């Protein structure tokens, strides 16, 4: 599924240069995938890896050329501004709606509760 990846100023500020799992691009992609997915990004490939029921599922995606250039600049300590790009991520890696935040999880849990009458007239 093609998704939009937004690399924010926070990703740039708090990412780690020369670290494939904690760089600005890996941080941005991690917001879009399930929590148990390991994301690695470099100037050539983006790797997604997930261990589910004892099976390892992985996927290697080509890093878009302009994103690869941004990663190289970032790793060299050169200035980088927020940017976005599209990436085709297999659906089984993507975060399901409602799982992204505590509020989303709470809303999902509440919706599963049986309807209750408060008896207020």
N, CA, C and O atoms as a MOPAC input file, in Angstrom:
PM7 MOZYME 1SCF
protein

 N      0.84700 1    -1.16100 1     0.00000 1
 C      0.00000 1     0.00000 1     0.00000 1
 C      0.90100 1     1.23500 1     0.00000 1
 O      1.83600 1     1.32800 1     0.79600 1
 N      0.62400 1     2.15100 1    -0.86600 1
 C      1.43000 1     3.37000 1    -0.93000 1
 C      0.98700 1     4.31600 1     0.17900 1
 O     -0.18500 1     4.68100 1     0.27100 1
 N      1.94000 1     4.70600 1     1.01700 1
 C      1.66900 1     5.61100 1     2.13200 1
 C      2.59300 1     6.82300 1     2.04000 1
 O      3.67100 1     6.76100 1     1.44900 1
 N      2.15100 1     7.90900 1     2.62900 1
 C      2.97200 1     9.11800 1     2.69800 1
 C      3.78700 1     9.09400 1     3.97600 1
 O      3.24100 1     8.91600 1     5.06500 1
 N      5.07600 1     9.27200 1     3.84700 1
 C      5.98400 1     9.30900 1     4.99100 1
 C      6.40100 1    10.76400 1     5.17700 1
 O      6.92800 1    11.38700 1     4.25500 1
 N      6.16400 1    11.30100 1     6.36900 1
 C      6.54300 1    12.68000 1     6.67500 1
 C      7.69300 1    12.68700 1     7.66600 1
 O      7.54000 1    12.25300 1     8.80800 1
 N      8.83300 1    13.17500 1     7.23400 1
 C      9.99100 1    13.32600 1     8.11600 1
 C      9.87600 1    14.72500 1     8.72200 1
 O     10.01100 1    15.73300 1     8.02900 1
 N      9.62400 1    14.76000 1    10.02900 1
 C      9.36000 1    16.02300 1    10.71800 1
 C     10.64400 1    16.62900 1    11.30300 1
 O     11.70300 1    16.00100 1    11.30900 1
 N     10.51600 1    17.84500 1    11.78300 1
 C     11.65200 1    18.48700 1    12.43900 1
 C     12.06900 1    17.69100 1    13.67500 1
 O     13.25900 1    17.60200 1    13.97600 1
 N     11.11100 1    17.11500 1    14.39100 1
 C     11.44500 1    16.26600 1    15.55100 1
 C     12.25600 1    15.03800 1    15.12000 1
 O     13.19800 1    14.64000 1    15.80700 1
 N     11.88700 1    14.44300 1    13.98200 1
 C     12.65800 1    13.29900 1    13.47800 1
 C     14.10200 1    13.71300 1    13.20800 1
 O     15.03900 1    12.97900 1    13.52200 1
 N     14.26500 1    14.88700 1    12.62600 1
 C     15.60300 1    15.39800 1    12.31200 1
 C     16.37900 1    15.69600 1    13.59800 1
 O     17.54700 1    15.33000 1    13.73300 1
 N     15.70700 1    16.36700 1    14.53700 1
 C     16.37700 1    16.76900 1    15.78600 1
 C     16.72600 1    15.58400 1    16.67700 1
 O     17.79800 1    15.56300 1    17.28300 1
 N     15.84100 1    14.60400 1    16.76600 1
 C     16.01000 1    13.51400 1    17.72700 1
 C     16.47500 1    12.19800 1    17.10400 1
 O     16.73600 1    11.23200 1    17.82100 1
 N     16.58100 1    12.15500 1    15.78500 1
 C     17.12600 1    10.97000 1    15.12500 1
 C     18.62200 1    10.88100 1    15.38800 1
 O     19.25200 1    11.85200 1    15.80800 1
 N     19.17100 1     9.71800 1    15.13800 1
 C     20.61100 1     9.51800 1    15.33500 1
 C     21.29600 1     9.36300 1    13.98600 1
 O     20.94200 1     8.50000 1    13.18300 1
 N     22.27700 1    10.21500 1    13.76000 1
 C     23.04400 1    10.14700 1    12.51300 1
 C     23.83600 1     8.83800 1    12.46000 1
 O     24.32300 1     8.35000 1    13.48000 1
 N     23.95500 1     8.28200 1    11.25100 1
 C     24.69500 1     7.04000 1    11.00900 1
 C     24.14200 1     5.85300 1    11.80700 1
 O     24.88300 1     4.92500 1    12.13100 1
 N     22.85600 1     5.87900 1    12.11900 1
 C     22.20800 1     4.75800 1    12.81600 1
 C     20.97100 1     4.36100 1    12.01200 1
 O     19.98300 1     5.09500 1    11.98400 1
 N     21.02500 1     3.20800 1    11.36400 1
 C     19.95400 1     2.79600 1    10.45900 1
 C     18.60800 1     2.60400 1    11.15200 1
 O     17.56700 1     2.78000 1    10.52000 1
 N     18.60400 1     2.24500 1    12.44100 1
 C     17.33400 1     1.97800 1    13.12500 1
 C     16.76600 1     3.20200 1    13.83800 1
 O     15.59400 1     3.21100 1    14.21600 1
 N     17.59100 1     4.23600 1    14.02400 1
 C     17.11000 1     5.41200 1    14.75600 1
 C     17.32800 1     6.72900 1    14.00400 1
 O     17.26000 1     7.80700 1    14.59400 1
 N     17.59100 1     6.63000 1    12.69900 1
 C     17.77500 1     7.84700 1    11.90500 1
 C     16.42700 1     8.51700 1    11.66100 1
 O     15.38000 1     7.96600 1    12.00000 1
 N     16.46000 1     9.69300 1    11.08000 1
 C     15.23300 1    10.47300 1    10.86600 1
 C     14.21000 1     9.71800 1    10.01500 1
 O     13.01300 1     9.78700 1    10.29500 1
 N     14.65700 1     9.00200 1     8.98600 1
 C     13.73200 1     8.29200 1     8.10200 1
 C     13.14100 1     7.07400 1     8.80500 1
 O     11.94400 1     6.81700 1     8.67900 1
 N     13.95100 1     6.32300 1     9.54000 1
 C     13.44500 1     5.16900 1    10.28900 1
 C     12.40600 1     5.61700 1    11.32100 1
 O     11.38300 1     4.95800 1    11.50400 1
 N     12.67400 1     6.74100 1    11.99400 1
 C     11.70200 1     7.27400 1    12.96600 1
 C     10.36400 1     7.58400 1    12.29500 1
 O      9.30300 1     7.24800 1    12.82300 1
 N     10.42300 1     8.22600 1    11.12700 1
 C      9.19300 1     8.60200 1    10.41700 1
 C      8.40700 1     7.37200 1     9.97000 1
 O      7.18300 1     7.33700 1    10.09700 1
 N      9.10300 1     6.36900 1     9.45100 1
 C      8.43100 1     5.14900 1     8.99700 1
 C      7.85500 1     4.38400 1    10.18400 1
 O      6.77800 1     3.79600 1    10.08200 1
 N      8.57000 1     4.38900 1    11.31000 1
 C      8.11500 1     3.64100 1    12.49000 1
 C      6.73900 1     4.11200 1    12.97100 1
 O      5.99900 1     3.32700 1    13.56400 1
 N      6.38500 1     5.37100 1    12.73000 1
 C      5.05300 1     5.85100 1    13.11900 1
 C      3.94400 1     5.18700 1    12.31100 1
 O      2.78900 1     5.17800 1    12.73700 1
 N      4.28200 1     4.63500 1    11.15800 1
 C      3.28000 1     4.06600 1    10.25700 1
 C      3.12500 1     2.55800 1    10.37300 1
 O      2.14100 1     1.99900 1     9.89000 1
 N      4.08200 1     1.89600 1    11.00500 1
 C      4.06000 1     0.43700 1    11.07200 1
 C      3.72400 1    -0.02900 1    12.49100 1
 O      3.77400 1     0.74100 1    13.45000 1
 N      3.38300 1    -1.30800 1    12.58800 1
 C      3.07900 1    -1.88700 1    13.90000 1
 C      4.28700 1    -1.77800 1    14.81800 1
 O      5.42200 1    -1.69800 1    14.34800 1
 N      4.05300 1    -1.77400 1    16.10500 1
 C      5.11800 1    -1.56500 1    17.09500 1
 C      6.18700 1    -2.64100 1    17.09600 1
 O      7.32000 1    -2.38600 1    17.50500 1
 N      5.84400 1    -3.84700 1    16.64200 1
 C      6.82400 1    -4.93700 1    16.66700 1
 C      7.66700 1    -5.01600 1    15.38300 1
 O      8.44300 1    -5.95500 1    15.20600 1
 N      7.51400 1    -4.03800 1    14.50000 1
 C      8.27800 1    -4.01400 1    13.25100 1
 C      9.59100 1    -3.26500 1    13.47200 1
 O      9.60100 1    -2.15100 1    13.99700 1
 N     10.68600 1    -3.88400 1    13.06800 1
 C     11.99900 1    -3.23700 1    13.11900 1
 C     12.20400 1    -2.54100 1    11.78100 1
 O     12.02900 1    -3.14600 1    10.72300 1
 N     12.57400 1    -1.27100 1    11.83300 1
 C     12.78700 1    -0.48300 1    10.62300 1
 C     14.25800 1    -0.09200 1    10.54100 1
 O     14.82900 1     0.42400 1    11.50200 1
 N     14.86100 1    -0.34500 1     9.38800 1
 C     16.23300 1     0.10100 1     9.11200 1
 C     16.20300 1     0.88700 1     7.80500 1
 O     15.59700 1     0.45500 1     6.82500 1
 N     16.86300 1     2.04500 1     7.79900 1
 C     16.89600 1     2.85800 1     6.58000 1
 C     18.31500 1     3.32400 1     6.31100 1
 O     19.01400 1     3.78500 1     7.21400 1
 N     18.73300 1     3.19900 1     5.05800 1
 C     20.00200 1     3.78500 1     4.63200 1
 C     19.80200 1     4.35900 1     3.23900 1
 O     18.68300 1     4.37000 1     2.72600 1
 N     20.86600 1     4.83000 1     2.63100 1
 C     20.72100 1     5.50400 1     1.34500 1
 C     20.36600 1     4.56000 1     0.19800 1
 O     20.05900 1     5.02800 1    -0.89900 1
 N     20.40000 1     3.25700 1     0.41800 1
 C     20.07100 1     2.30000 1    -0.64000 1
 C     18.81200 1     1.50000 1    -0.40800 1
 O     18.05700 1     1.24000 1    -1.34400 1
 N     18.57400 1     1.10000 1     0.85200 1
 C     17.43800 1     0.22700 1     1.16700 1
 C     16.73100 1     0.64300 1     2.44100 1
 O     17.31600 1     1.24500 1     3.34200 1
 N     15.45100 1     0.30100 1     2.48600 1
 C     14.65800 1     0.38700 1     3.71500 1
 C     14.21900 1    -1.03900 1     4.00100 1
 O     13.57300 1    -1.67400 1     3.16800 1
 N     14.57000 1    -1.54500 1     5.18000 1
 C     14.24100 1    -2.91700 1     5.54500 1
 C     13.22300 1    -2.90700 1     6.67800 1
 O     13.37400 1    -2.19400 1     7.67000 1
 N     12.18100 1    -3.71800 1     6.50500 1
 C     11.17100 1    -3.92000 1     7.54100 1
 C     11.24500 1    -5.37600 1     7.95900 1
 O     11.32700 1    -6.26400 1     7.11000 1
 N     11.21600 1    -5.62900 1     9.25600 1
 C     11.34300 1    -6.98900 1     9.75900 1
 C     10.39000 1    -7.17000 1    10.93800 1
 O     10.29900 1    -6.31500 1    11.81900 1
 N      9.68400 1    -8.29800 1    10.93600 1
 C      8.70900 1    -8.56600 1    11.99100 1
 C      8.76200 1   -10.04400 1    12.35900 1
 O      8.79700 1   -10.91300 1    11.48900 1
 N      8.76800 1   -10.31100 1    13.64900 1
 C      8.72400 1   -11.68500 1    14.13800 1
 C      7.31300 1   -11.93700 1    14.65300 1
 O      6.86600 1   -11.28400 1    15.59600 1
 N      6.61800 1   -12.87900 1    14.04000 1
 C      5.23700 1   -13.15300 1    14.40200 1
 C      5.05200 1   -14.65900 1    14.54300 1
 O      5.29000 1   -15.41100 1    13.59700 1
 N      4.63600 1   -15.08800 1    15.70400 1
 C      4.39700 1   -16.51200 1    15.98800 1
 C      5.60500 1   -17.37000 1    15.61800 1
 O      5.46400 1   -18.46700 1    15.07800 1
 N      6.79300 1   -16.84800 1    15.92000 1
 C      8.01100 1   -17.59300 1    15.65800 1
 C      8.52700 1   -17.50000 1    14.23100 1
 O      9.60000 1   -18.01800 1    13.92300 1
 N      7.77600 1   -16.84900 1    13.36400 1
 C      8.20200 1   -16.67300 1    11.97000 1
 C      8.74200 1   -15.26600 1    11.76800 1
 O      8.19200 1   -14.30100 1    12.29700 1
 N      9.81200 1   -15.15500 1    11.00700 1
 C     10.37500 1   -13.84700 1    10.68100 1
 C      9.88900 1   -13.45800 1     9.29000 1
 O     10.06800 1   -14.19400 1     8.32000 1
 N      9.27600 1   -12.29600 1     9.21800 1
 C      8.80100 1   -11.76500 1     7.94600 1
 C      9.59500 1   -10.50100 1     7.67900 1
 O      9.63400 1    -9.60200 1     8.51900 1
 N     10.22100 1   -10.42600 1     6.53000 1
 C     10.98700 1    -9.22600 1     6.21800 1
 C     10.70900 1    -8.76300 1     4.79900 1
 O     10.22100 1    -9.51000 1     3.95100 1
 N     11.04000 1    -7.51000 1     4.58000 1
 C     10.79500 1    -6.88900 1     3.29200 1
 C     11.88200 1    -5.84600 1     3.06800 1
 O     12.17000 1    -5.04200 1     3.95400 1
 N     12.48200 1    -5.86100 1     1.89100 1
 C     13.48900 1    -4.85900 1     1.55700 1
 C     12.93200 1    -3.98600 1     0.44500 1
 O     12.56700 1    -4.47600 1    -0.62300 1
 N     12.87200 1    -2.69500 1     0.70800 1
 C     12.34900 1    -1.71900 1    -0.24500 1
 C     13.49000 1    -0.83500 1    -0.72400 1
 O     14.42900 1    -0.56300 1     0.02400 1
 N     13.40900 1    -0.39500 1    -1.95300 1
 C     14.40200 1     0.55600 1    -2.44700 1
 C     14.14000 1     1.92000 1    -1.82000 1
 O     13.01000 1     2.40600 1    -1.80700 1
 N     15.19400 1     2.52200 1    -1.30500 1
 C     15.07700 1     3.88700 1    -0.80100 1
 C     14.93300 1     4.80600 1    -2.01000 1
 O     15.75800 1     4.75600 1    -2.92300 1
 N     13.88600 1     5.65200 1    -2.02900 1
 C     13.78000 1     6.59600 1    -3.14400 1
 C     15.06000 1     7.43500 1    -3.24600 1
 O     15.60300 1     7.84900 1    -2.22100 1
 N     15.54900 1     7.69200 1    -4.46600 1
 C     16.84000 1     8.39100 1    -4.63500 1
 C     16.94200 1     9.72200 1    -3.87500 1
 O     17.97600 1    10.00200 1    -3.26900 1
 N     15.89600 1    10.53200 1    -3.90000 1
 C     15.97800 1    11.82100 1    -3.19000 1
 C     16.07300 1    11.62300 1    -1.68300 1
 O     16.71200 1    12.41100 1    -0.98600 1
 N     15.43000 1    10.56200 1    -1.17900 1
 C     15.49900 1    10.25700 1     0.25600 1
 C     16.90300 1     9.77500 1     0.60800 1
 O     17.44100 1    10.12700 1     1.65800 1
 N     17.49600 1     8.96700 1    -0.27500 1
 C     18.87100 1     8.51500 1    -0.06100 1
 C     19.84200 1     9.68600 1     0.04100 1
 O     20.75900 1     9.67300 1     0.86300 1
 N     19.63400 1    10.69500 1    -0.79800 1
 C     20.47800 1    11.89500 1    -0.74400 1
 C     20.30500 1    12.61800 1     0.58300 1
 O     21.28000 1    13.08200 1     1.17300 1
 N     19.06200 1    12.71300 1     1.05300 1
 C     18.79800 1    13.37200 1     2.34500 1
 C     19.45800 1    12.59700 1     3.48700 1
 O     20.00500 1    13.20200 1     4.41000 1
 N     19.41200 1    11.27000 1     3.43200 1
 C     20.05200 1    10.45000 1     4.47500 1
 C     21.56300 1    10.69100 1     4.47200 1
 O     22.16900 1    10.84800 1     5.53200 1
 N     22.16900 1    10.71900 1     3.29000 1
 C     23.61500 1    10.96300 1     3.20300 1
 C     23.97200 1    12.33900 1     3.76400 1
 O     24.95700 1    12.47600 1     4.48900 1
 N     23.18000 1    13.35200 1     3.43500 1
 C     23.43100 1    14.70300 1     3.95600 1
 C     23.29400 1    14.71900 1     5.47900 1
 O     24.11400 1    15.30600 1     6.18400 1
 N     22.24300 1    14.06400 1     5.97000 1
 C     21.98600 1    13.99800 1     7.41800 1
 C     23.15700 1    13.31600 1     8.13300 1
 O     23.63700 1    13.80300 1     9.15700 1
 N     23.60900 1    12.19000 1     7.58500 1
 C     24.70300 1    11.45100 1     8.20900 1
 C     26.01000 1    12.24100 1     8.22800 1
 O     26.84000 1    12.04600 1     9.11500 1
 N     26.19500 1    13.13100 1     7.25600 1
 C     27.39000 1    13.96900 1     7.20500 1
 C     27.28400 1    15.20200 1     8.10300 1
 O     28.24800 1    15.95400 1     8.24700 1
 N     26.11100 1    15.40600 1     8.70300 1
 C     25.91900 1    16.56900 1     9.56400 1
 C     25.51000 1    17.82100 1     8.80700 1
 O     25.51000 1    18.91600 1     9.37000 1
 N     25.16500 1    17.66900 1     7.54200 1
 C     24.72400 1    18.81100 1     6.75000 1
 C     23.27700 1    19.15600 1     7.09700 1
 O     22.53100 1    18.29800 1     7.57100 1
 N     22.87900 1    20.40500 1     6.86500 1
 C     21.50800 1    20.81000 1     7.19400 1
 C     20.47200 1    20.03500 1     6.36800 1
 O     20.65500 1    19.79900 1     5.17400 1
 N     19.39600 1    19.65500 1     7.02900 1
 C     18.28400 1    18.95300 1     6.39100 1
 C     17.00200 1    19.59700 1     6.89100 1
 O     16.88400 1    19.91000 1     8.07600 1
 N     16.04500 1    19.79700 1     5.99800 1
 C     14.74400 1    20.34500 1     6.39200 1
 C     13.70200 1    19.23100 1     6.31200 1
 O     13.92100 1    18.22600 1     5.63500 1
 N     12.55800 1    19.40400 1     7.00600 1
 C     11.49900 1    18.38500 1     6.93800 1
 C     11.08700 1    18.12700 1     5.48400 1
 O     11.08400 1    19.03900 1     4.65700 1
 N     10.74400 1    16.88600 1     5.19400 1
 C     10.34500 1    16.50500 1     3.84300 1
 C      9.42000 1    15.30400 1     3.91200 1
 O      9.28300 1    14.67400 1     4.96100 1
 N      8.79600 1    14.99400 1     2.80500 1
 C      7.91500 1    13.84100 1     2.72100 1
 C      8.18500 1    13.05300 1     1.45900 1
 O      8.78000 1    13.56200 1     0.50900 1
 N      7.74600 1    11.81000 1     1.45500 1
 C      7.88400 1    10.95400 1     0.28100 1
 C      6.87600 1     9.81800 1     0.38100 1
 O      6.36300 1     9.51700 1     1.45900 1
 N      6.60100 1     9.19500 1    -0.75500 1
 C      5.69700 1     8.05400 1    -0.79700 1
 C      6.50600 1     6.76900 1    -0.77600 1
 O      7.58800 1     6.68600 1    -1.35700 1
 N      5.95600 1     5.76100 1    -0.09200 1
 C      6.63100 1     4.47500 1     0.01100 1
 C      5.58100 1     3.37100 1    -0.05900 1
 O      4.52500 1     3.47600 1     0.56500 1
 N      5.86200 1     2.33400 1    -0.80400 1
 C      4.93800 1     1.20500 1    -0.94700 1
 C      5.27600 1     0.15500 1     0.11600 1
 O      6.18300 1    -0.65700 1    -0.06400 1
 N      4.53100 1     0.18600 1     1.22400 1
 C      4.75800 1    -0.72700 1     2.35700 1
 C      3.69500 1    -1.82300 1     2.33300 1
 O      2.50400 1    -1.51500 1     2.28100 1
 N      4.09800 1    -3.09600 1     2.37200 1
 C      3.09400 1    -4.16900 1     2.42500 1
 C      2.15300 1    -3.97700 1     3.62800 1
 O      2.58400 1    -3.61000 1     4.72200 1
 N      0.88900 1    -4.23000 1     3.39800 1
 C     -0.13100 1    -3.94300 1     4.41300 1
 C      0.09000 1    -4.66400 1     5.73100 1
 O     -0.25400 1    -4.11900 1     6.78000 1
 N      0.65400 1    -5.87100 1     5.72200 1
 C      0.80800 1    -6.61200 1     6.97700 1
 C      1.83700 1    -5.97700 1     7.91400 1
 O      1.94700 1    -6.38800 1     9.07000 1
 N      2.58800 1    -4.98700 1     7.44000 1
 C      3.50300 1    -4.25400 1     8.31200 1
 C      2.85500 1    -2.98700 1     8.88600 1
 O      3.29200 1    -2.47600 1     9.91700 1
 N      1.82300 1    -2.49100 1     8.22100 1
 C      1.24200 1    -1.19900 1     8.60000 1
 C      0.43400 1    -1.27700 1     9.89400 1
 O     -0.18800 1    -2.29200 1    10.20700 1
 N      0.46600 1    -0.18400 1    10.62000 1
 C     -0.28900 1    -0.05900 1    11.86100 1
 C     -1.77400 1    -0.03200 1    11.52100 1
 O     -2.20300 1     0.68000 1    10.61300 1
 N     -2.53800 1    -0.80300 1    12.25000 1
 C     -3.98300 1    -0.80100 1    12.06500 1
 C     -4.55200 1     0.44900 1    12.70100 1
 O     -4.05500 1     0.91900 1    13.72500 1
 N     -5.58100 1     0.97600 1    12.09900 1
 C     -6.19800 1     2.19700 1    12.63600 1
 C     -6.65000 1     1.95900 1    14.06400 1
 O     -7.18300 1     0.89900 1    14.39500 1
 N     -6.43200 1     2.95500 1    14.90200 1
 C     -6.83100 1     2.85100 1    16.30100 1
 C     -5.73300 1     2.31800 1    17.19400 1
 O     -5.84000 1     2.42300 1    18.41600 1
 N     -4.66500 1     1.74000 1    16.62300 1
 C     -3.58000 1     1.20100 1    17.43600 1
 C     -2.44200 1     2.19500 1    17.63300 1
 O     -1.47200 1     1.89200 1    18.32800 1
 N     -2.54600 1     3.36400 1    17.03700 1
 C     -1.43900 1     4.29200 1    17.03800 1
 C     -1.22800 1     5.05700 1    18.32100 1
 O     -0.13800 1     5.58600 1    18.54100 1
 N     -2.22700 1     5.13600 1    19.17400 1
 C     -2.07200 1     5.93600 1    20.37400 1
 C     -2.87300 1     5.32400 1    21.51000 1
 O     -3.72000 1     4.45300 1    21.31100 1
 N     -2.58000 1     5.80500 1    22.69600 1
 C     -3.34000 1     5.34100 1    23.86100 1
 C     -4.81500 1     5.69300 1    23.68500 1
 O     -5.69000 1     4.88500 1    23.99200 1
 N     -5.08700 1     6.90200 1    23.19000 1
 C     -6.47100 1     7.32400 1    22.99200 1
 C     -7.16700 1     6.40900 1    21.98500 1
 O     -8.32700 1     6.04200 1    22.17700 1
 N     -6.45900 1     6.04000 1    20.90900 1
 C     -7.03000 1     5.13400 1    19.91600 1
 C     -7.33200 1     3.77400 1    20.51400 1
 O     -8.37500 1     3.18800 1    20.22500 1
 N     -6.42600 1     3.25800 1    21.35200 1
 C     -6.64500 1     1.96400 1    22.00000 1
 C     -7.80700 1     2.03700 1    22.98600 1
 O     -8.62100 1     1.11700 1    23.07200 1
 N     -7.87500 1     3.14300 1    23.72800 1
 C     -8.95600 1     3.31700 1    24.69800 1
 C    -10.30100 1     3.40200 1    23.99100 1
 O    -11.27900 1     2.79800 1    24.43200 1
 N    -10.35000 1     4.14900 1    22.89600 1
 C    -11.58700 1     4.27700 1    22.12900 1
 C    -12.03200 1     2.92500 1    21.60100 1
 O    -13.22000 1     2.60400 1    21.64400 1
 N    -11.09200 1     2.12700 1    21.10400 1
 C    -11.42400 1     0.78900 1    20.60800 1
 C    -11.96100 1    -0.09200 1    21.72600 1
 O    -12.93400 1    -0.82100 1    21.53200 1
 N    -11.33100 1    -0.02700 1    22.89900 1
 C    -11.76900 1    -0.83900 1    24.04100 1
 C    -13.16600 1    -0.43400 1    24.49700 1
 O    -13.99500 1    -1.29700 1    24.78900 1
 N    -13.43500 1     0.86000 1    24.56100 1
 C    -14.74300 1     1.34400 1    24.99900 1
 C    -15.82700 1     0.92200 1    24.02100 1
 O    -16.93300 1     0.57000 1    24.43000 1
 N    -15.51400 1     0.95400 1    22.73300 1
 C    -16.52400 1     0.58600 1    21.73200 1
 C    -16.91300 1    -0.88400 1    21.83900 1
 O    -17.97100 1    -1.27800 1    21.34700 1
 N    -16.06700 1    -1.70900 1    22.48100 1
 C    -16.36600 1    -3.13300 1    22.62700 1
 C    -17.23900 1    -3.42400 1    23.85700 1
 O    -17.79400 1    -4.51600 1    23.98400 1
 N    -17.35500 1    -2.44900 1    24.75000 1
 C    -18.16400 1    -2.65700 1    25.94600 1
 C    -19.63900 1    -2.72000 1    25.58200 1
 O    -20.07900 1    -2.05600 1    24.64400 1
 N    -20.42300 1    -3.53600 1    26.34000 1
 C    -21.85100 1    -3.57100 1    26.05900 1
 C    -22.49800 1    -2.22700 1    26.41600 1
 O    -22.06000 1    -1.53600 1    27.33500 1
 N    -23.53300 1    -1.88200 1    25.68000 1
 C    -24.24400 1    -0.63900 1    25.97600 1
 C    -24.85800 1    -0.72900 1    27.35200 1
 O    -25.38400 1    -1.77600 1    27.73000 1
 N    -24.80000 1     0.35200 1    28.10500 1
 C    -25.35200 1     0.37400 1    29.46300 1
 C    -26.30900 1     1.53600 1    29.57400 1
 O    -26.05600 1     2.61900 1    29.04600 1
 N    -27.37700 1     1.31200 1    30.24300 1
 C    -28.32800 1     2.38500 1    30.51800 1
 C    -27.98800 1     2.95100 1    31.89700 1
 O    -27.84300 1     2.21300 1    32.87100 1
 N    -27.86600 1     4.27200 1    31.95600 1
 C    -27.53700 1     4.91200 1    33.22300 1
 C    -28.77900 1     5.14300 1    34.07000 1
 O    -28.66500 1     5.52500 1    35.23400 1
 N    -29.93800 1     4.92300 1    33.51800 1
 C    -31.17400 1     5.08400 1    34.26900 1
 C    -31.46700 1     6.53300 1    34.62500 1
 O    -32.15600 1     6.79600 1    35.61100 1
 N    -30.97100 1     7.45100 1    33.86500 1
 C    -31.22700 1     8.86900 1    34.12600 1
 C    -32.43700 1     9.26800 1    33.31300 1
 O    -32.49600 1     9.05800 1    32.10200 1
 N    -33.38600 1     9.84000 1    33.99600 1
 C    -34.62500 1    10.23800 1    33.30000 1
 C    -34.77400 1    11.73000 1    33.26600 1
 O    -35.75300 1    12.24000 1    32.72300 1

